[in-house]
Amino acid sequence: MLKIDTRLIELSKEVEKEIKEQIDLVDQNCMINSRKVLEAFQENKISDVHFGSTTGYGYGDIGRESIEKIFAKVLGAEDSLVRSQFISGTHALTVALFAFLRPGDTLLSITGKPYDTLDEIIGIVPNNSSLKSFNVNYEQIDLKENDFNYEEIEKIVKHSNIKVIEIQRSKGYSTRESLCIDKLEKVIKLIKSINKEIIIMIDNCYCEFVETISPLEVGADVIVGSLIKNLGGGIAPNGAYIAGRKDLVELAAERLTAPGQGKEVGPTLGINKSILQGIYMAPSVVANSLKTAIFASCMLEKLGYKVSPKFNDKRADIVQNIEFGEADKLIKYCQGIQMGSAIDSNSIPEPWDMPGYNDKIIMASGSFTQGSSIEISCDGPIRPPYIAYMQGSLTYEYGKLAVLNAISNM
Ligand SMILES: *Cc1c(COP(=O)(O)O)cnc(C)c1O
């Protein structure tokens, strides 16, 4: 049951007046992104034949083919691979890295240590199936004051032989800021001016439709994201996408399926309609997530917590950080989000050892789709300074109710 402290209702009215300008900006972007999606549907003449299904090899699945054209169009890509055979974003990132890198090649991250689930993929944490076990080298350059370390990047790109550069836009479980398109554009220009051959791969998780252009439109070669986040619109039951240069999408397809088969196979088993509905809803769902994040940011700042981004900061992703400073408050807040959700509101999340993560994680996700973080969700590693990473909400109203419930629960 919701237990919302009545004193918070007054405060929330004040907050909603204060955030009006930011909310309007979110609506403007949503309009632009919605138009893009609608035009992509029209251009591909989507009709109910595209909701059909294939089994077995999945040859000639016109729904799947049209979905991949729509994603390519919306993301400014030459081609895309949108598949439920990708378990999630982590798997798509794995497939992309193994598709582009060969023994002796070097992968360089220029946004510091990548997202926790990539540790064993790269071999930062030992694993017998990691890139490292195939003799793929890894180097990293940390960010400098929330921006790229341009000097260091220039030096390494000039003097070593780098095959792939990975840029992770969203902060993951770090305390840095997420990276907007304008910063991406600057660093991509620099890299390409030195060496055009380097493959620039973007981990675009949580960033789709937050702004109105994609990294591919400012020179990135390939982008990767999860369908249980932004572009799934809360409707896609699983999956992920890889989009960008045609030759790179082809390499990824041949790694996901088999050399010689690539994009031609992959049964859709009845999910085409859900993926289409998901991308159709995605601009609005991302807008609602942003509104929830902006509301939470302003509320919690007023209550004395350190938040990032602040309500009036420019946003690159849908993630809202709240620094609690103590484990108990972080846990109580996450539990309050869970209790304020529609699904599993009666189960109380506890910190646990999640596969692929190093610290204990508390994860509140009262969602229709397991682990979906485009639905209202809140998680964080149990380590100082005890930061919650809150994101999602299919509607602003449900998001607001969950936030009010979580604050009341502390
Ligand atoms: C969520 C996330 C991933 C992994 O995506 P999943 O769909 O959870 O596997 C990778 N990178 C970043 C930055 C993420 O936020």
The ligand as an SDF file (V2000), in Angstrom:
LIG
                    3D

 15 15  0  0  0  0  0  0  0  0999 V2000
   22.0850   -1.1080  -18.5310 C   0  0  0  0  0  0  0  0  0  0  0  0
   23.3670   -0.8230  -19.1340 C   0  0  0  0  0  0  0  0  0  0  0  0
   24.0800   -1.8120  -19.8030 C   0  0  0  0  0  0  0  0  0  0  0  0
   23.5980   -3.2340  -19.8720 C   0  0  0  0  0  0  0  0  0  0  0  0
   22.3150   -3.3650  -20.4330 O   0  0  0  0  0  0  0  0  0  0  0  0
   21.3590   -4.5700  -19.9690 P   0  0  0  0  0  0  0  0  0  0  0  0
   20.2050   -4.4650  -20.8740 O   0  0  0  0  0  0  0  0  0  0  0  0
   21.0200   -4.3180  -18.5340 O   0  0  0  0  0  0  0  0  0  0  0  0
   22.1480   -5.8120  -20.1360 O   0  0  0  0  0  0  0  0  0  0  0  0
   25.2780   -1.4730  -20.3760 C   0  0  0  0  0  0  0  0  0  0  0  0
   25.7590   -0.2230  -20.3040 N   0  0  0  0  0  0  0  0  0  0  0  0
   25.1000    0.7570  -19.6640 C   0  0  0  0  0  0  0  0  0  0  0  0
   25.6800    2.1330  -19.6280 C   0  0  0  0  0  0  0  0  0  0  0  0
   23.8900    0.4900  -19.0600 C   0  0  0  0  0  0  0  0  0  0  0  0
   23.2340    1.4580  -18.4360 O   0  0  0  0  0  0  0  0  0  0  0  0
  1  2  1  0
  2  3  1  0
  2 14  2  0
  3  4  1  0
  3 10  2  0
  4  5  1  0
  5  6  1  0
  6  7  2  0
  6  8  1  0
  6  9  1  0
 10 11  1  0
 11 12  2  0
 12 13  1  0
 12 14  1  0
 14 15  1  0
M  END
$$$$
